[in-house]
Amino acid sequence: MKTLILLTSEFPYGKGETFIENEFPFLLNGFEEIIIFSESNKGESRINNSSVQVHLMQSISWKSRISSLFNKEFYRELNYLRKKAKFNLSTFRSAWYSLSKALTISKQLETIDKKEPGVFYSYWLDEKSLALSFLKKKRSNIKVVSRGHGWDIYEDRHPNNYLTYRNLLAENLDSVYTISENGNSYLVNRYPRLKEKLQTSRLGTMPLLSFKEKSNIGLFHILSISSIIPLKRVDKILDVVSSIPNLKIKWTHIGNGPESEKNKIKDLAIQKSQLNQNFSFELMGHLTNSKVRELLSTNFFDFFINLSETEGIPVSIMEAQSAGIPVLATAVGGTPEIVNDENGILVDKDENITQKIIDYLNLPEVEKQKKRELSYQNWKENYNAETNYTNFIQTILKL
C-alpha cells in the first residue's frame, strides 16, 4: 500500500493553508492511504474521505525541552551560530524551541506502525521537516521530503536573519521542493550540500469553469488578495488605487488580518472615498478557495495588484492569471518568475506605482487585451494545478 504521511500547520482544519486544497485531490489519487498530522484542529475539517486519517500534533513536552539541552545537534547548532556571529539569547531560544518541538513531533511519528516505509512529507521547511530529519536517522528506509515556500526559506524575514538547523535539514532530508527558482537559488547559495536534493516544484491553481466579459465600460475594477498585515502593504495598495485621476475606480480586497489592521484599512478607505468621489471599495474579508474561484468566474476584473515587501510566488497571482487578469506586482522573491512586463507590470517597491497604472490605462485596447491573453497563457503553461501536482506526485512516488 502506498502511504503518505503529510505534516501541516492547520490543514485540514481552519482557514489557512488554502493552497493545499488545490494539491490534496491529486495526493488522494496518488496514494492509497494518507495520514495527516496537523498542528491545529480548530475549526471544521475541509475534507471528508474515509481513507484519510487526521491526528493532532502533540504540544512540546518538558521531556523534549530537557532532552534538547543534552542533544549533540543543539550544541552543533550553537557552534554554527558562534561561527556566523549570530549567537545571542534570542537565537539560543530559537534553537532550543525548534529542537524541542521537532523531537516531540518525531517521537509521535514513531508511533506509526507500517510494514511499508511510506513517504513523509512536510508542507513547510520548518520544525516539521526537522522532525522528519530525526525520524530518518532512526528509520533509514523511509523517504522524507519537504516543500519550501517563502518565509521558511528566506532568512532575512526573521529576527537575526536566522532559521534553525538548516545544515541538519540539508543532511537528512531526501528532497526539498521549492516553489520558485529564486528560493532554489537562495538555498543553494547558502547551503551548497542541498544542491543535489533541491528541485523546483511550482504550486498551481485549478482552471476556472467560466470567464466573465467586461460589461461596465466606465469602471476600472482592481482586485487584490492578501492577508492584511504590514508585510503585504495593503495600505500602499489603497493609496495607489485611490489616487488614479479622472476615472471611476472600484477596489475589491480579499483577505483577513488582525482587527486593528483591518480597522485601520477600513477607516483609511472611507476617508479616501470621501475625498475622491470616483473611488469606491469593498473589503470582503476571508473567502474560501472555492469562493475566490467563484468570484473570479462571475466578475470581470481589469487589474490585479500585489505590493508585498517580500514573497515566494503568491498563489493569489496564479488565481488572477487563471482568469486572464494582468498583474502589477513588486519585483521581490519569486514574483518575477510569474509576472513580467509582457503579461503584466513589474515594479520596484518604491517607484511611482500610480503612474504605472496610468500608463497602462493609456495603452491601446489591443495591447491591454494582449496582456490579458499572455497572463492566462502564463498560468496555463506554468501554474496549472493539474500539470504541476501530477508531476510532483510522480516525482515523490519515484523515491
Residue pairs with C-beta under 8 A, 6 or more apart in sequence:
1 32
1 33
1 116
2 30
2 31
2 32
2 33
2 116
2 118
2 119
2 397
3 31
3 32
3 33
3 34
3 35
3 114
3 116
3 118
3 119
4 27
4 30
4 31
4 33
4 34
4 35
4 118
4 119
4 121
5 34
5 35
5 36
5 37
5 109
5 112
5 118
5 119
5 120
5 121
6 27
6 34
6 35
6 36
6 37
6 121
6 123
7 36
7 37
7 38
7 57
7 105
7 120
7 121
7 122
7 123
7 124
7 128
7 129
7 131
7 132
8 17
8 20
8 36
8 37
8 38
8 39
8 123
8 124
8 128
9 16
9 17
9 38
9 39
9 40
9 123
9 124
10 16
10 17
10 38
10 39
10 40
10 42
10 43
11 17
11 20
11 21
11 24
11 36
11 38
11 46
11 123
12 24
12 36
12 38
12 45
12 46
12 47
12 52
12 54
13 38
13 40
13 41
13 42
13 43
13 44
13 45
13 46
14 40
14 42
14 43
15 43
15 256
15 286
15 288
17 123
18 288
18 289
18 315
19 203
19 289
19 315
20 123
21 46
21 289
22 203
22 204
22 205
22 206
22 289
22 315
22 385
22 389
23 203
23 385
23 389
23 392
24 47
26 385
26 389
26 390
26 392
26 393
27 34
27 389
27 393
28 34
28 49
28 51
28 52
29 393
30 393
30 394
30 397
31 119
31 393
32 51
33 51
33 53
34 51
34 52
34 53
35 52
35 53
35 54
35 55
35 112
36 52
36 53
36 54
36 55
37 55
37 56
37 57
37 105
37 108
37 109
37 128
38 54
38 55
38 56
38 57
39 56
39 57
39 128
40 56
41 54
41 56
45 54
47 54
55 108
57 104
57 105
57 108
58 104
58 105
58 107
58 108
59 104
60 97
60 100
60 101
60 104
61 100
61 104
64 100
64 101
64 103
64 104
64 107
65 96
65 100
67 103
68 74
68 96
68 99
68 100
68 103
69 96
71 99
71 103
73 99
73 165
73 168
74 95
74 96
74 99
76 167
76 168
77 95
77 99
77 164
77 165
77 168
78 87
78 92
78 95
80 167
81 87
81 91
81 92
81 95
81 162
86 160
86 161
86 162
88 160
90 159
90 160
91 160
91 162
94 159
94 160
94 162
94 164
95 164
95 165
98 126
98 127
98 130
98 164
98 165
99 130
99 164
99 165
101 127
101 130
101 131
102 127
102 128
102 130
102 131
102 133
102 134
102 165
103 131
103 134
104 131
105 127
105 128
105 131
106 131
106 132
106 134
106 135
109 120
109 131
109 132
109 135
110 135
110 138
110 139
112 118
117 139
117 141
117 142
117 143
118 142
118 143
119 142
119 143
119 144
119 145
119 396
119 397
119 399
120 132
120 135
120 142
120 143
120 144
120 145
121 144
121 145
121 146
121 147
121 396
122 128
122 129
122 131
122 132
122 144
122 145
122 146
122 147
123 146
123 147
124 146
124 147
124 148
124 149
124 152
125 146
125 147
125 148
125 149
125 152
125 153
125 169
125 176
126 152
127 164
128 146
129 144
129 146
129 169
129 173
130 164
130 165
130 168
130 169
132 144
132 146
132 172
132 173
133 144
133 165
133 168
133 169
133 171
133 172
133 173
134 172
135 142
135 144
136 142
136 144
136 172
136 173
136 174
137 172
143 174
143 396
143 399
144 172
144 173
144 174
145 173
145 174
145 175
145 176
145 177
145 396
145 399
146 169
146 173
146 175
146 176
146 177
147 176
147 177
147 178
147 179
147 201
148 176
148 177
148 178
148 179
148 183
148 187
149 178
149 179
149 183
149 312
150 157
150 179
150 183
150 310
150 311
150 312
150 333
150 334
151 157
151 158
151 312
152 163
153 163
153 178
153 183
153 186
153 187
153 312
154 183
154 186
154 310
154 333
155 161
155 162
155 163
155 190
156 310
157 310
166 190
166 191
167 191
167 193
169 176
169 194
170 191
170 193
170 194
170 197
171 193
173 197
174 197
174 399
175 197
175 198
175 199
175 395
175 396
175 399
176 187
176 194
176 197
176 198
176 199
177 198
177 199
177 200
177 201
177 392
177 395
178 184
178 187
178 198
178 199
178 200
178 201
179 200
179 201
179 202
179 203
179 312
179 313
179 334
180 200
180 202
180 312
180 313
180 333
180 334
180 337
181 200
181 334
181 337
182 333
182 334
182 336
182 337
183 200
183 312
183 333
183 334
184 198
184 199
184 200
187 194
187 198
188 194
188 195
188 198
199 395
201 388
201 391
201 392
201 395
202 313
202 382
202 383
202 388
203 313
203 315
203 318
203 383
203 385
203 388
204 318
204 383
204 384
204 385
204 386
204 387
204 388
204 389
205 293
205 315
205 318
205 319
205 322
205 379
205 383
205 384
205 385
206 293
206 322
206 385
206 386
207 322
207 384
207 386
208 293
208 296
208 297
208 322
208 323
209 297
210 297
210 298
211 297
211 323
211 324
212 297
212 298
212 299
212 300
213 300
214 300
214 302
215 300
216 300
218 248
219 248
219 249
219 250
220 244
220 247
220 248
220 249
220 250
220 302
220 303
220 361
221 250
221 252
221 299
221 300
221 301
221 302
221 303
222 241
222 249
222 250
222 251
222 252
222 301
222 302
222 303
222 304
222 305
223 251
223 252
223 253
223 254
223 301
223 303
223 304
223 305
223 320
223 325
224 234
224 237
224 251
224 252
224 253
224 254
224 255
224 304
224 305
224 306
224 316
225 253
225 254
225 255
225 292
225 304
225 306
225 316
225 319
225 320
226 232
226 234
226 253
226 255
226 306
226 308
226 314
226 316
227 255
227 256
227 257
228 234
228 253
228 255
228 256
228 257
228 258
228 261
228 262
228 265
229 257
229 258
229 261
230 261
230 309
231 308
231 309
231 310
232 255
232 307
232 308
232 309
233 307
233 308
233 309
234 253
234 255
234 257
234 261
234 265
235 264
235 265
235 268
236 307
236 353
237 251
237 253
237 305
237 307
238 251
238 265
238 268
238 269
238 272
238 281
239 272
240 305
240 307
240 353
240 354
240 357
241 249
241 251
241 279
241 305
241 357
242 249
242 251
242 269
242 272
242 273
242 275
242 276
242 279
242 281
243 276
243 354
244 354
244 357
244 358
244 361
245 358
246 278
247 278
247 361
248 278
249 278
249 279
249 280
250 279
250 280
250 281
250 282
251 269
251 279
251 280
251 281
251 282
252 281
252 282
252 284
252 301
253 265
253 281
253 282
253 283
253 284
254 284
254 285
254 286
254 287
254 292
254 295
255 285
255 286
256 262
256 285
256 286
262 283
262 285
265 283
266 283
269 281
269 283
272 279
272 281
273 279
273 280
273 281
287 295
292 319
293 319
296 319
296 320
296 322
296 323
296 325
297 323
301 320
301 323
301 325
302 325
302 326
303 325
303 326
303 327
303 328
303 357
303 360
304 316
304 317
304 320
304 325
304 326
304 327
304 328
304 344
305 327
305 328
305 329
306 314
306 316
306 317
306 327
306 328
306 329
306 330
306 335
307 329
307 330
307 349
307 353
308 314
308 329
308 330
308 332
308 335
309 330
309 332
309 349
310 332
310 333
311 330
311 332
311 333
311 334
311 335
312 333
312 334
313 333
313 334
313 335
313 337
313 338
314 329
314 335
314 338
317 327
317 329
317 335
317 338
317 339
318 338
318 379
318 383
320 327
320 375
321 327
321 338
321 343
321 375
321 376
321 378
321 379
321 383
322 376
322 379
322 383
323 376
324 372
324 373
324 375
324 376
325 372
325 375
326 343
326 344
326 345
326 360
326 368
326 371
326 372
326 375
327 338
327 339
327 343
327 344
327 345
327 375
328 339
328 344
328 345
328 346
328 347
328 353
328 356
328 357
328 360
329 335
329 339
329 344
329 345
329 346
329 347
330 346
330 347
330 348
330 349
331 346
331 347
331 348
332 349
335 346
336 346
338 378
338 382
338 383
339 345
339 346
340 346
342 371
342 374
343 371
343 374
343 375
343 377
343 378
344 371
344 375
345 356
345 357
345 360
347 353
347 356
360 368
